[in-house]
């Protein structure tokens, strides 16, 4: 009889088992750890769960339960956390709050990204209003020089979430050993406290924070509080590489601060209202900025910004800006002169252009029959962009009638270099008649554009467009804009 001790796979040392499992995809790892109870704990080793994405949306119960399970053990082990949550659901806000609270006890957090469904947390319900006061300069187009208190009515559940979430974020900033990414998700209720968070970031994470998403999307872009944010708040952030910020706080002093000791690679600016006292920036400082950061890209997003469109050619844009992405969301107007300047100023940098409005807004025909005689004698500004901007890869045009001939010209000028061309068939016109294209016309345009691009292409039909683009009666544009805005800074 053999006296040699028997060996079993369930006695495999955990160090070796974890090393083996690290080479397997998640599905195979789960299958392997389901074979015996001795291997099951290895599935939950922190090395396998360094990055977790949580989903809290009221119409996805399965995802919510999965996220709750992951949060019960994983939130205290992970290093990267992405929180997708519905801001107009009290239960989703509560679950999000619980995850943030657990993160305060995890000193290994390196990345915290909030991905809300809307820019606000106004909840439906019968509970009484709470009022959220801020004594600040009131940014109001009608009376911009007054000082008034901002009184924002919110529900009790919203108020509790805002206060608790801010406390948790502060604790994460203080307790983390190496916080590199903090993105507040453009959520106005949280970005309205960025003036409180910035000094804490500078004190505890000044040398580590590299990505900061501090820009907002305003619930009311014509009237909102101006915060006490100064360029000095960014001086301690010596490793800042990606920054998103509202235009209200962008000036020459900030550019000067960012020019020194900041290895900036991407700068994203959100434009809402523009206060009359805001001095803006100068071309000289942008020239210095570009010299110091030759690899830095600049994104300018106009969000329901009538002021921004009006001031594009008169102080908002400058020739020396390293502009790569320009977007105008629901501004109901396009400055044609500014588009022509952009095609000249940013011929070597511009790669992404989005002009998005509803299909039934008042500025529908500005690119075609609303142009004056002098403008008709000059080339179409988008065709000029396609000709001059050699790096243009993406063009989206929603909510403006546009000549099918010009679409064909753009496709032929850019060819395969234009990777995305998004234009609804509802916006296409035939020649100079200003009549919407019929089915035969659309087929002809589609064929010519496909030949120009060197690939199959077709215009989008009405059902492919987001509801907020289809009609102005669907006023909730957050669901359309936020994924685009957040992907912009998160993708870096």
C-alpha atoms as one frame of an Amber mdcrd trajectory, in Angstrom:
protein
   0.000   0.000   0.000   1.349   3.395  -0.970   2.059   5.792   1.899   2.642
   8.804  -0.396   0.255  11.659   0.596  -2.454  12.467  -1.951  -2.486  15.934
  -3.560  -5.666  17.769  -4.626  -6.221  20.793  -6.841  -8.147  22.493  -4.053
  -4.870  22.646  -2.079  -3.258  24.811  -4.757  -1.616  27.790  -2.992  -3.660
  30.964  -3.402  -0.692  32.911  -4.811  -0.332  30.420  -7.653  -4.091  30.153
  -8.214  -4.500  33.927  -8.490  -1.579  34.121 -10.904  -3.185  31.466 -13.127
  -6.611  33.118 -12.992  -5.109  36.471 -13.977  -4.520  35.106 -17.492  -8.203
  34.187 -17.967 -11.046  36.412 -19.205 -13.775  37.161 -16.656 -16.223  34.514
 -17.943 -13.607  31.744 -17.720 -12.452  33.023 -14.342 -15.999  32.754 -13.002
 -16.374  29.234 -14.432 -13.088  28.110 -12.895 -13.917  29.496  -9.463 -17.301
  27.775  -9.569 -15.715  24.304  -9.605 -15.044  24.133  -5.860 -15.549  26.175
  -2.724 -11.795  26.394  -2.116 -11.319  28.353  -5.327 -14.368  30.578  -4.971
 -12.711  33.203  -2.683 -10.013  33.763  -5.326 -12.655  35.251  -7.631 -13.011
  38.178  -5.234  -9.338  38.986  -4.923  -8.795  42.776  -5.203  -6.446  42.319
  -8.170  -9.407  41.213 -10.295 -11.672  44.072  -9.310  -9.522  47.162  -9.516
 -12.059  48.883 -11.742 -15.813  48.644 -11.180 -18.699  50.336 -12.946 -21.959
  50.605 -11.025 -25.357  51.040 -12.713 -28.224  52.544 -10.745 -31.128  53.141
 -13.114 -34.746  52.635 -12.147 -35.655  50.714 -15.310 -32.756  48.250 -15.017
 -33.470  46.289 -11.859 -31.015  43.509 -12.722 -28.143  45.964 -13.089 -29.105
  47.667  -9.821 -29.030  44.369  -7.914 -25.706  43.441  -9.504 -24.242  46.842
  -8.572 -25.515  46.539  -5.003 -23.822  43.148  -4.681 -20.553  44.456  -6.123
 -20.672  47.481  -3.847 -21.204  45.319  -0.740 -17.670  43.965  -0.969 -15.897
  45.627  -3.874 -16.226  49.331  -3.060 -13.628  49.032  -0.302 -11.122  47.262
  -2.561 -11.338  48.910  -5.965  -9.073  51.597  -7.372 -11.279  52.913 -10.154
 -14.988  53.621  -9.721 -17.452  54.754 -12.387 -20.955  55.524 -11.088 -23.784
  55.581 -13.631 -26.928  56.741 -11.865 -30.348  58.206 -12.495 -30.561  61.596
 -10.827 -34.371  61.866 -10.870 -34.912  58.662  -8.892 -34.732  58.789  -5.082
 -33.794  55.090  -4.828 -30.969  55.458  -7.363 -29.622  58.512  -5.547 -29.718
  56.550  -2.298 -27.753  53.621  -3.750 -25.228  55.995  -5.308 -24.830  57.703
  -1.947 -24.145  54.329  -0.280 -21.350  53.545  -2.740 -19.750  56.945  -2.212
 -19.900  56.403   1.542 -18.123  53.052   1.199 -15.431  54.682  -0.934 -14.515
  56.987   1.952 -13.067  53.949   3.715 -10.968  52.900   0.732  -7.579  54.664
   0.662  -6.719  52.953  -2.654  -9.204  54.970  -4.738  -7.377  56.472  -7.695
 -10.283  57.275 -10.009 -13.809  58.485  -9.228 -16.111  59.241 -12.157 -19.748
  60.279 -11.746 -21.953  59.625 -14.777 -25.433  61.065 -14.037 -28.500  60.864
 -16.264 -29.291  64.580 -15.910 -27.508  67.773 -14.890 -29.787  68.184 -11.854
 -31.333  66.127  -9.027 -34.826  67.596  -8.976 -37.123  64.783  -7.880 -40.801
  64.320  -8.523 -42.868  63.768  -5.411 -45.150  65.244  -2.810 -42.555  66.000
  -0.141 -42.083  69.681   0.526 -39.426  71.834  -1.113 -36.104  72.532   0.519
 -34.220  75.646  -0.545 -30.552  75.583  -1.359 -29.043  79.045  -0.880 -25.837
  80.480  -2.232 -24.899  84.119  -1.805 -23.018  84.803  -5.022 -22.927  87.118
  -8.007 -26.003  86.304 -10.015 -25.306  85.615 -13.690 -28.440  86.884 -15.357
 -28.647  88.160 -18.893 -31.078  90.874 -17.890 -29.254  92.096 -14.817 -25.747
  90.725 -14.622 -24.185  93.215 -12.272 -26.451  92.615  -9.283 -25.582  90.570
  -6.233 -28.348  88.231  -5.166 -28.900  84.921  -3.434 -29.564  81.885  -5.565
 -32.572  80.031  -4.242 -32.830  76.602  -5.824 -35.931  74.559  -4.871 -35.084
  70.880  -4.440 -36.764  67.910  -2.805 -35.711  66.526   0.540 -34.178  63.397
  -1.035 -32.148  65.563  -3.419 -30.926  67.798  -0.623 -29.839  64.801   1.435
 -27.999  63.293  -1.525 -26.183  66.525  -2.399 -24.980  67.120   1.142 -24.007
  63.499   1.763 -22.328  63.055  -1.638 -20.248  66.192  -1.164 -19.111  65.026
   2.274 -18.153  61.637   0.819 -16.239  63.205  -2.080 -14.355  65.423   0.360
 -13.466  62.345   2.448 -12.301  60.456  -0.643 -10.051  63.387  -1.566  -8.612
  63.532   1.945  -8.197  59.773   2.500  -6.966  58.617  -0.892  -3.275  57.900
  -1.128  -3.099  58.737  -4.827  -6.248  60.236  -6.348  -5.561  60.787 -10.032
  -9.031  61.306 -11.564 -12.078  63.150 -10.254 -14.990  63.823 -12.626 -18.156
  65.337 -11.156 -20.278  64.405 -14.157 -21.319  67.973 -15.095 -23.907  67.643
 -12.306 -24.701  71.224 -11.358 -25.660  70.383  -7.769 -22.097  69.131  -7.188
 -20.114  71.455  -9.453 -21.735  74.355  -7.588 -19.431  73.364  -4.710 -16.241
  73.053  -6.743 -14.971  76.213  -5.049 -15.015  74.222  -1.791 -13.436  71.096
  -3.294 -10.564  72.817  -5.114  -8.663  73.917  -1.966  -9.007  70.398  -0.539
  -7.719  68.909  -3.782  -4.765  71.276  -3.721  -3.945  70.429  -0.124  -4.243
  66.631  -0.263  -3.911  65.620  -3.933  -2.030  68.522  -5.504   0.807  66.403
  -6.906  -1.324  63.410  -7.934  -4.553  64.683  -9.504  -4.152  64.540 -13.287
  -7.768  64.591 -14.551 -10.327  67.003 -13.123 -13.845  67.261 -14.544 -15.182
  70.446 -12.978 -17.319  71.783 -15.854 -21.091  71.812 -15.489 -24.281  71.707
 -17.514 -26.613  74.394 -16.168 -30.238  73.688 -15.407 -30.976  77.322 -16.311
 -28.142  78.590 -18.550 -29.368  82.190 -18.359 -29.342  82.558 -14.578 -26.963
  80.796 -12.222 -24.583  81.500  -9.372 -20.995  82.525 -10.008 -18.630  80.778
  -7.622 -15.587  82.111  -5.828 -13.097  80.298  -8.064  -9.756  81.972  -8.708
  -6.722  80.891 -10.782  -4.827  80.442  -7.508  -6.963  77.375  -6.799  -5.176
  75.600  -9.662  -1.621  76.541  -8.695  -1.124  73.533  -6.330  -2.383  71.066
  -8.988   1.061  70.549 -10.487   0.270  67.297 -12.337  -2.933  68.441 -14.040
  -3.156  66.948 -17.532  -6.888  67.015 -18.317  -9.187  69.811 -17.150 -12.804
  70.692 -17.859 -14.088  74.023 -16.562 -16.870  76.525 -17.167 -15.927  79.569
 -19.234 -16.973  81.845 -16.351 -13.637  81.075 -14.661 -11.379  81.092 -17.730
  -9.293  84.236 -18.083  -5.733  85.316 -18.804  -4.643  84.726 -15.221  -5.862
  81.146 -15.359  -4.063  80.584 -18.670  -0.920  81.991 -17.080  -1.228  79.572
 -14.156  -1.856  76.624 -16.476   1.091  77.653 -18.628   3.511  77.099 -15.742
   4.150  73.717 -14.110   1.086  72.017 -15.616   1.638  69.234 -18.219  -1.798
  69.884 -19.727  -2.863  67.622 -22.598  -6.572  68.448 -22.877  -8.575  71.501
 -21.886 -12.388  71.439 -22.124 -14.427  74.642 -21.743 -18.211  74.771 -21.268
 -19.908  78.030 -22.248 -23.345  78.944 -20.874 -24.200  82.569 -20.129 -21.418
  85.156 -20.254 -21.372  87.783 -17.538 -20.907  91.371 -18.690 -17.989  91.792
 -16.286 -16.158  88.709 -17.576 -12.954  89.848 -19.278 -12.394  86.636 -21.164
  -9.002  85.842 -22.657  -6.564  87.390 -25.115  -4.895  85.924 -28.169  -1.480
  86.691 -26.682  -2.103  84.431 -23.670  -3.404  81.657 -25.876  -0.238  81.996
 -27.961   1.879  81.560 -24.837  -0.328  78.700 -23.692   0.109  76.871 -27.014
   3.854  77.393 -26.945   4.061  75.845 -23.484   1.651  73.003 -24.327   2.164
  72.174 -28.010   0.379  68.819 -27.625  -2.631  70.178 -25.726  -6.039  70.021
 -27.439  -8.848  72.453 -26.709 -12.565  71.636 -26.742 -15.186  74.391 -26.638
 -18.783  73.348 -25.915 -21.568  75.927 -26.226 -24.537  74.636 -24.180 -27.836
  76.491 -24.652 -25.534  79.490 -24.969 -27.046  82.414 -26.864 -24.328  84.633
 -25.385 -21.658  82.258 -26.616 -22.901  82.312 -30.216 -23.121  86.108 -30.174
 -19.567  86.482 -28.893 -17.824  83.818 -30.975 -16.226  86.409 -33.247 -15.890
  89.119 -30.618 -13.749  87.689 -27.864 -14.704  84.071 -27.205 -12.554  82.524
 -29.928  -8.983  83.574 -30.755  -6.717  82.556 -33.648  -4.019  81.130 -31.369
  -6.356  78.725 -29.585  -5.368  75.049 -30.104  -9.011  74.289 -30.935  -9.642
  70.677 -31.946 -13.311  70.173 -30.960 -16.149  72.670 -31.296 -19.748  71.887
 -30.358 -22.835  74.066 -30.183 -25.756  72.375 -28.423 -29.244  73.851 -28.774
 -28.178  77.472 -29.285 -30.789  78.063 -32.047 -28.385  80.080 -34.154 -25.069
  79.801 -35.995 -22.633  82.650 -36.566 -21.618  82.128 -40.200 -18.794  84.665
 -39.976 -17.358  82.790 -37.000 -17.510  79.488 -38.899 -15.520  81.039 -41.735
 -12.950  82.369 -39.288 -12.699  78.943 -37.676 -11.942  77.326 -41.028  -8.989
  79.708 -41.396  -7.781  79.986 -37.804  -7.902  76.272 -36.987  -7.028  74.758
 -40.348  -4.267  72.703 -38.732  -6.064  71.648 -35.537  -9.860  71.363 -35.933
 -10.944  67.732 -36.171 -14.446  67.633 -34.660 -17.449  69.894 -35.369 -20.986
  69.442 -34.005 -23.871  71.878 -34.578 -26.926  70.436 -32.865 -30.427  71.899
 -32.555 -33.988  70.653 -32.694 -35.518  70.099 -36.101 -38.196  72.743 -35.532
 -36.293  75.677 -34.048 -36.434  79.243 -35.391 -32.954  79.222 -36.977 -33.684
  76.261 -39.234 -32.749  77.934 -42.538 -29.759  80.047 -41.564 -27.295  77.977
 -43.645 -29.447  78.174 -46.773 -32.290  80.609 -47.480 -31.604  82.830 -44.434
 -28.163  83.831 -45.718 -27.801  87.346 -47.104 -26.705  88.273 -50.617 -23.097
  88.858 -49.592 -23.009  85.517 -47.805 -24.469  83.766 -50.839 -21.607  85.127
 -52.955 -19.042  83.544 -50.597 -18.420  79.793 -50.260 -20.452  77.784 -47.778
 -18.608  77.862 -44.412 -18.821  74.096 -43.872 -17.482  73.415 -47.359 -14.627
  75.810 -46.561 -13.916  73.820 -43.408 -13.831  70.591 -45.374 -11.331  72.181
 -47.763  -9.073  73.956 -45.281  -9.214  71.786 -42.146  -7.090  68.829 -43.174
  -7.657  67.005 -39.868 -11.462  67.245 -39.853 -12.718  63.757 -38.964 -16.192
  64.327 -37.547 -19.054  66.546 -38.713 -22.540  66.505 -37.195 -25.253  68.862
 -38.394 -28.688  68.536 -36.754 -31.534  71.022 -36.917 -30.417  73.084 -39.923
 -31.493  72.731 -43.526 -28.533  72.067 -45.766 -27.965  71.685 -49.489 -27.372
  68.145 -50.674 -24.830  69.508 -53.185 -22.775  70.928 -50.322 -22.878  67.591
 -48.482 -21.485  65.943 -51.596 -18.799  68.634 -51.848 -17.762  68.037 -48.218
 -17.533  64.286 -48.829 -15.396  64.752 -51.941 -13.066  67.258 -50.262 -12.461
  65.180 -47.137 -12.793  61.690 -48.606 -11.912  58.806 -46.300 -10.454  61.275
 -43.791 -13.987  62.204 -42.726 -14.716  59.253 -40.471 -18.158  60.418 -39.307
 -20.701  62.489 -41.224 -24.028  62.779 -39.414 -26.823  64.636 -41.212 -30.533
  63.697 -41.103 -32.312  63.165 -44.399 -35.005  65.524 -43.065 -32.460  68.394
 -43.266 -31.381  67.851 -46.858 -32.466  70.339 -49.519 -32.260  70.173 -53.298
 -30.041  72.784 -54.973 -31.081  76.419 -54.542 -34.805  75.652 -54.454 -34.846
  75.362 -50.651 -37.197  72.432 -51.022 -36.674  69.377 -48.866 -35.195  66.451
 -50.732 -37.585  63.756 -51.916 -36.814  60.055 -51.807 -35.182  60.059 -55.246
 -33.045  63.070 -54.352 -31.930  61.419 -51.114 -30.912  58.282 -52.994 -28.847
  60.345 -55.425 -27.177  62.323 -52.622 -26.473  59.125 -50.704 -24.798  57.557
 -53.728 -22.637  60.606 -54.431 -21.578  61.041 -50.783 -20.715  57.333 -50.510
 -18.521  57.644 -53.594 -16.800  60.709 -52.156 -16.116  59.072 -48.786 -15.072
  55.771 -50.318 -17.521  53.805 -48.170 -21.221  53.222 -47.777 -22.981  56.173
 -46.203 -26.562  57.260 -45.698 -28.289  60.161 -43.930 -30.070  59.399 -40.679
 -33.819  58.977 -40.603 -36.040  60.667 -38.050 -36.352  57.650 -35.748 -32.572
  57.415 -35.365 -32.389  60.861 -33.776 -32.679  61.492 -30.069 -36.088  62.784
 -28.958 -34.625  66.102 -27.834 -33.377  66.624 -31.400 -36.643  65.601 -33.035
 -38.720  68.318 -31.390 -38.306  71.272 -29.026 -41.305  69.992 -27.052 -38.953
  67.303 -25.722 -37.006  69.797 -23.656 -34.847  67.390 -21.647 -31.616  67.577
 -23.607 -29.385  66.234 -20.811 -29.794  62.618 -21.845 -28.440  63.481 -25.285
 -25.619  65.842 -24.297 -24.169  64.313 -21.122 -22.811  61.076 -22.672 -21.035
  63.142 -25.339 -19.625  65.654 -22.848 -18.513  63.034 -20.319 -16.997  60.712
 -22.922 -14.948  63.652 -24.124 -12.988  64.006 -20.891 -13.203  60.376 -19.741
 -11.717  59.056 -23.000  -8.350  60.709 -22.415
